[in-house]
Amino acid sequence: MSDRSDSIGSFSTESRRIFYEDHRSLTLFMLLIVFMAPFAGLYVAGLLGVVVGVLVSAAAYVLTPGLWKWLGG
């Protein structure tokens, strides 16, 4: 049960902030993804691509700390 609460805790705002403060190089990489994904979507698929790019970048920002923990990083 504590494993589930740890994974849920990784989605809180405070835990994300701490994660990104502790992993500076990963933070820079995430900033690149967050800002470039909508432009890549615009280039590939137009306005729908922008929407998909924004959704992908938001999901990547939110899910990366949990994925990092799951991978054992």
C-alpha positions, 0 to 999 in steps of 0.5 A, spaced: 500 500 500 505 504 501 508 503 494 501 506 491 501 512 496 509 513 493 507 513 486 501 518 488 505 522 492 510 523 486 504 527 482 503 532 487 506 539 485 511 539 491 514 533 490 514 535 482 518 541 484 523 538 489 524 533 483 526 538 478 530 542 483 534 536 484 535 534 477 537 540 473 539 537 467 533 533 466 529 540 468 533 543 462 531 537 458 523 538 460 523 545 458 526 543 451 520 538 450 515 543 453 517 549 449 518 545 442 513 540 442 507 545 440 512 547 435 514 541 432 506 539 432 505 545 428 510 543 423 508 536 422 500 537 423 498 544 423 493 546 429 491 540 431 498 538 432 499 544 436 494 541 441 497 534 441 504 538 442 501 541 448 498 535 451 504 531 450 509 536 453 504 537 459 503 530 460 511 529 460 512 534 465 507 531 470 509 524 469 517 524 468 518 524 476 514 518 477 517 515 471 524 516 473 522 513 480 519 507 477 525 506 472 530 507 479 533 513 477 
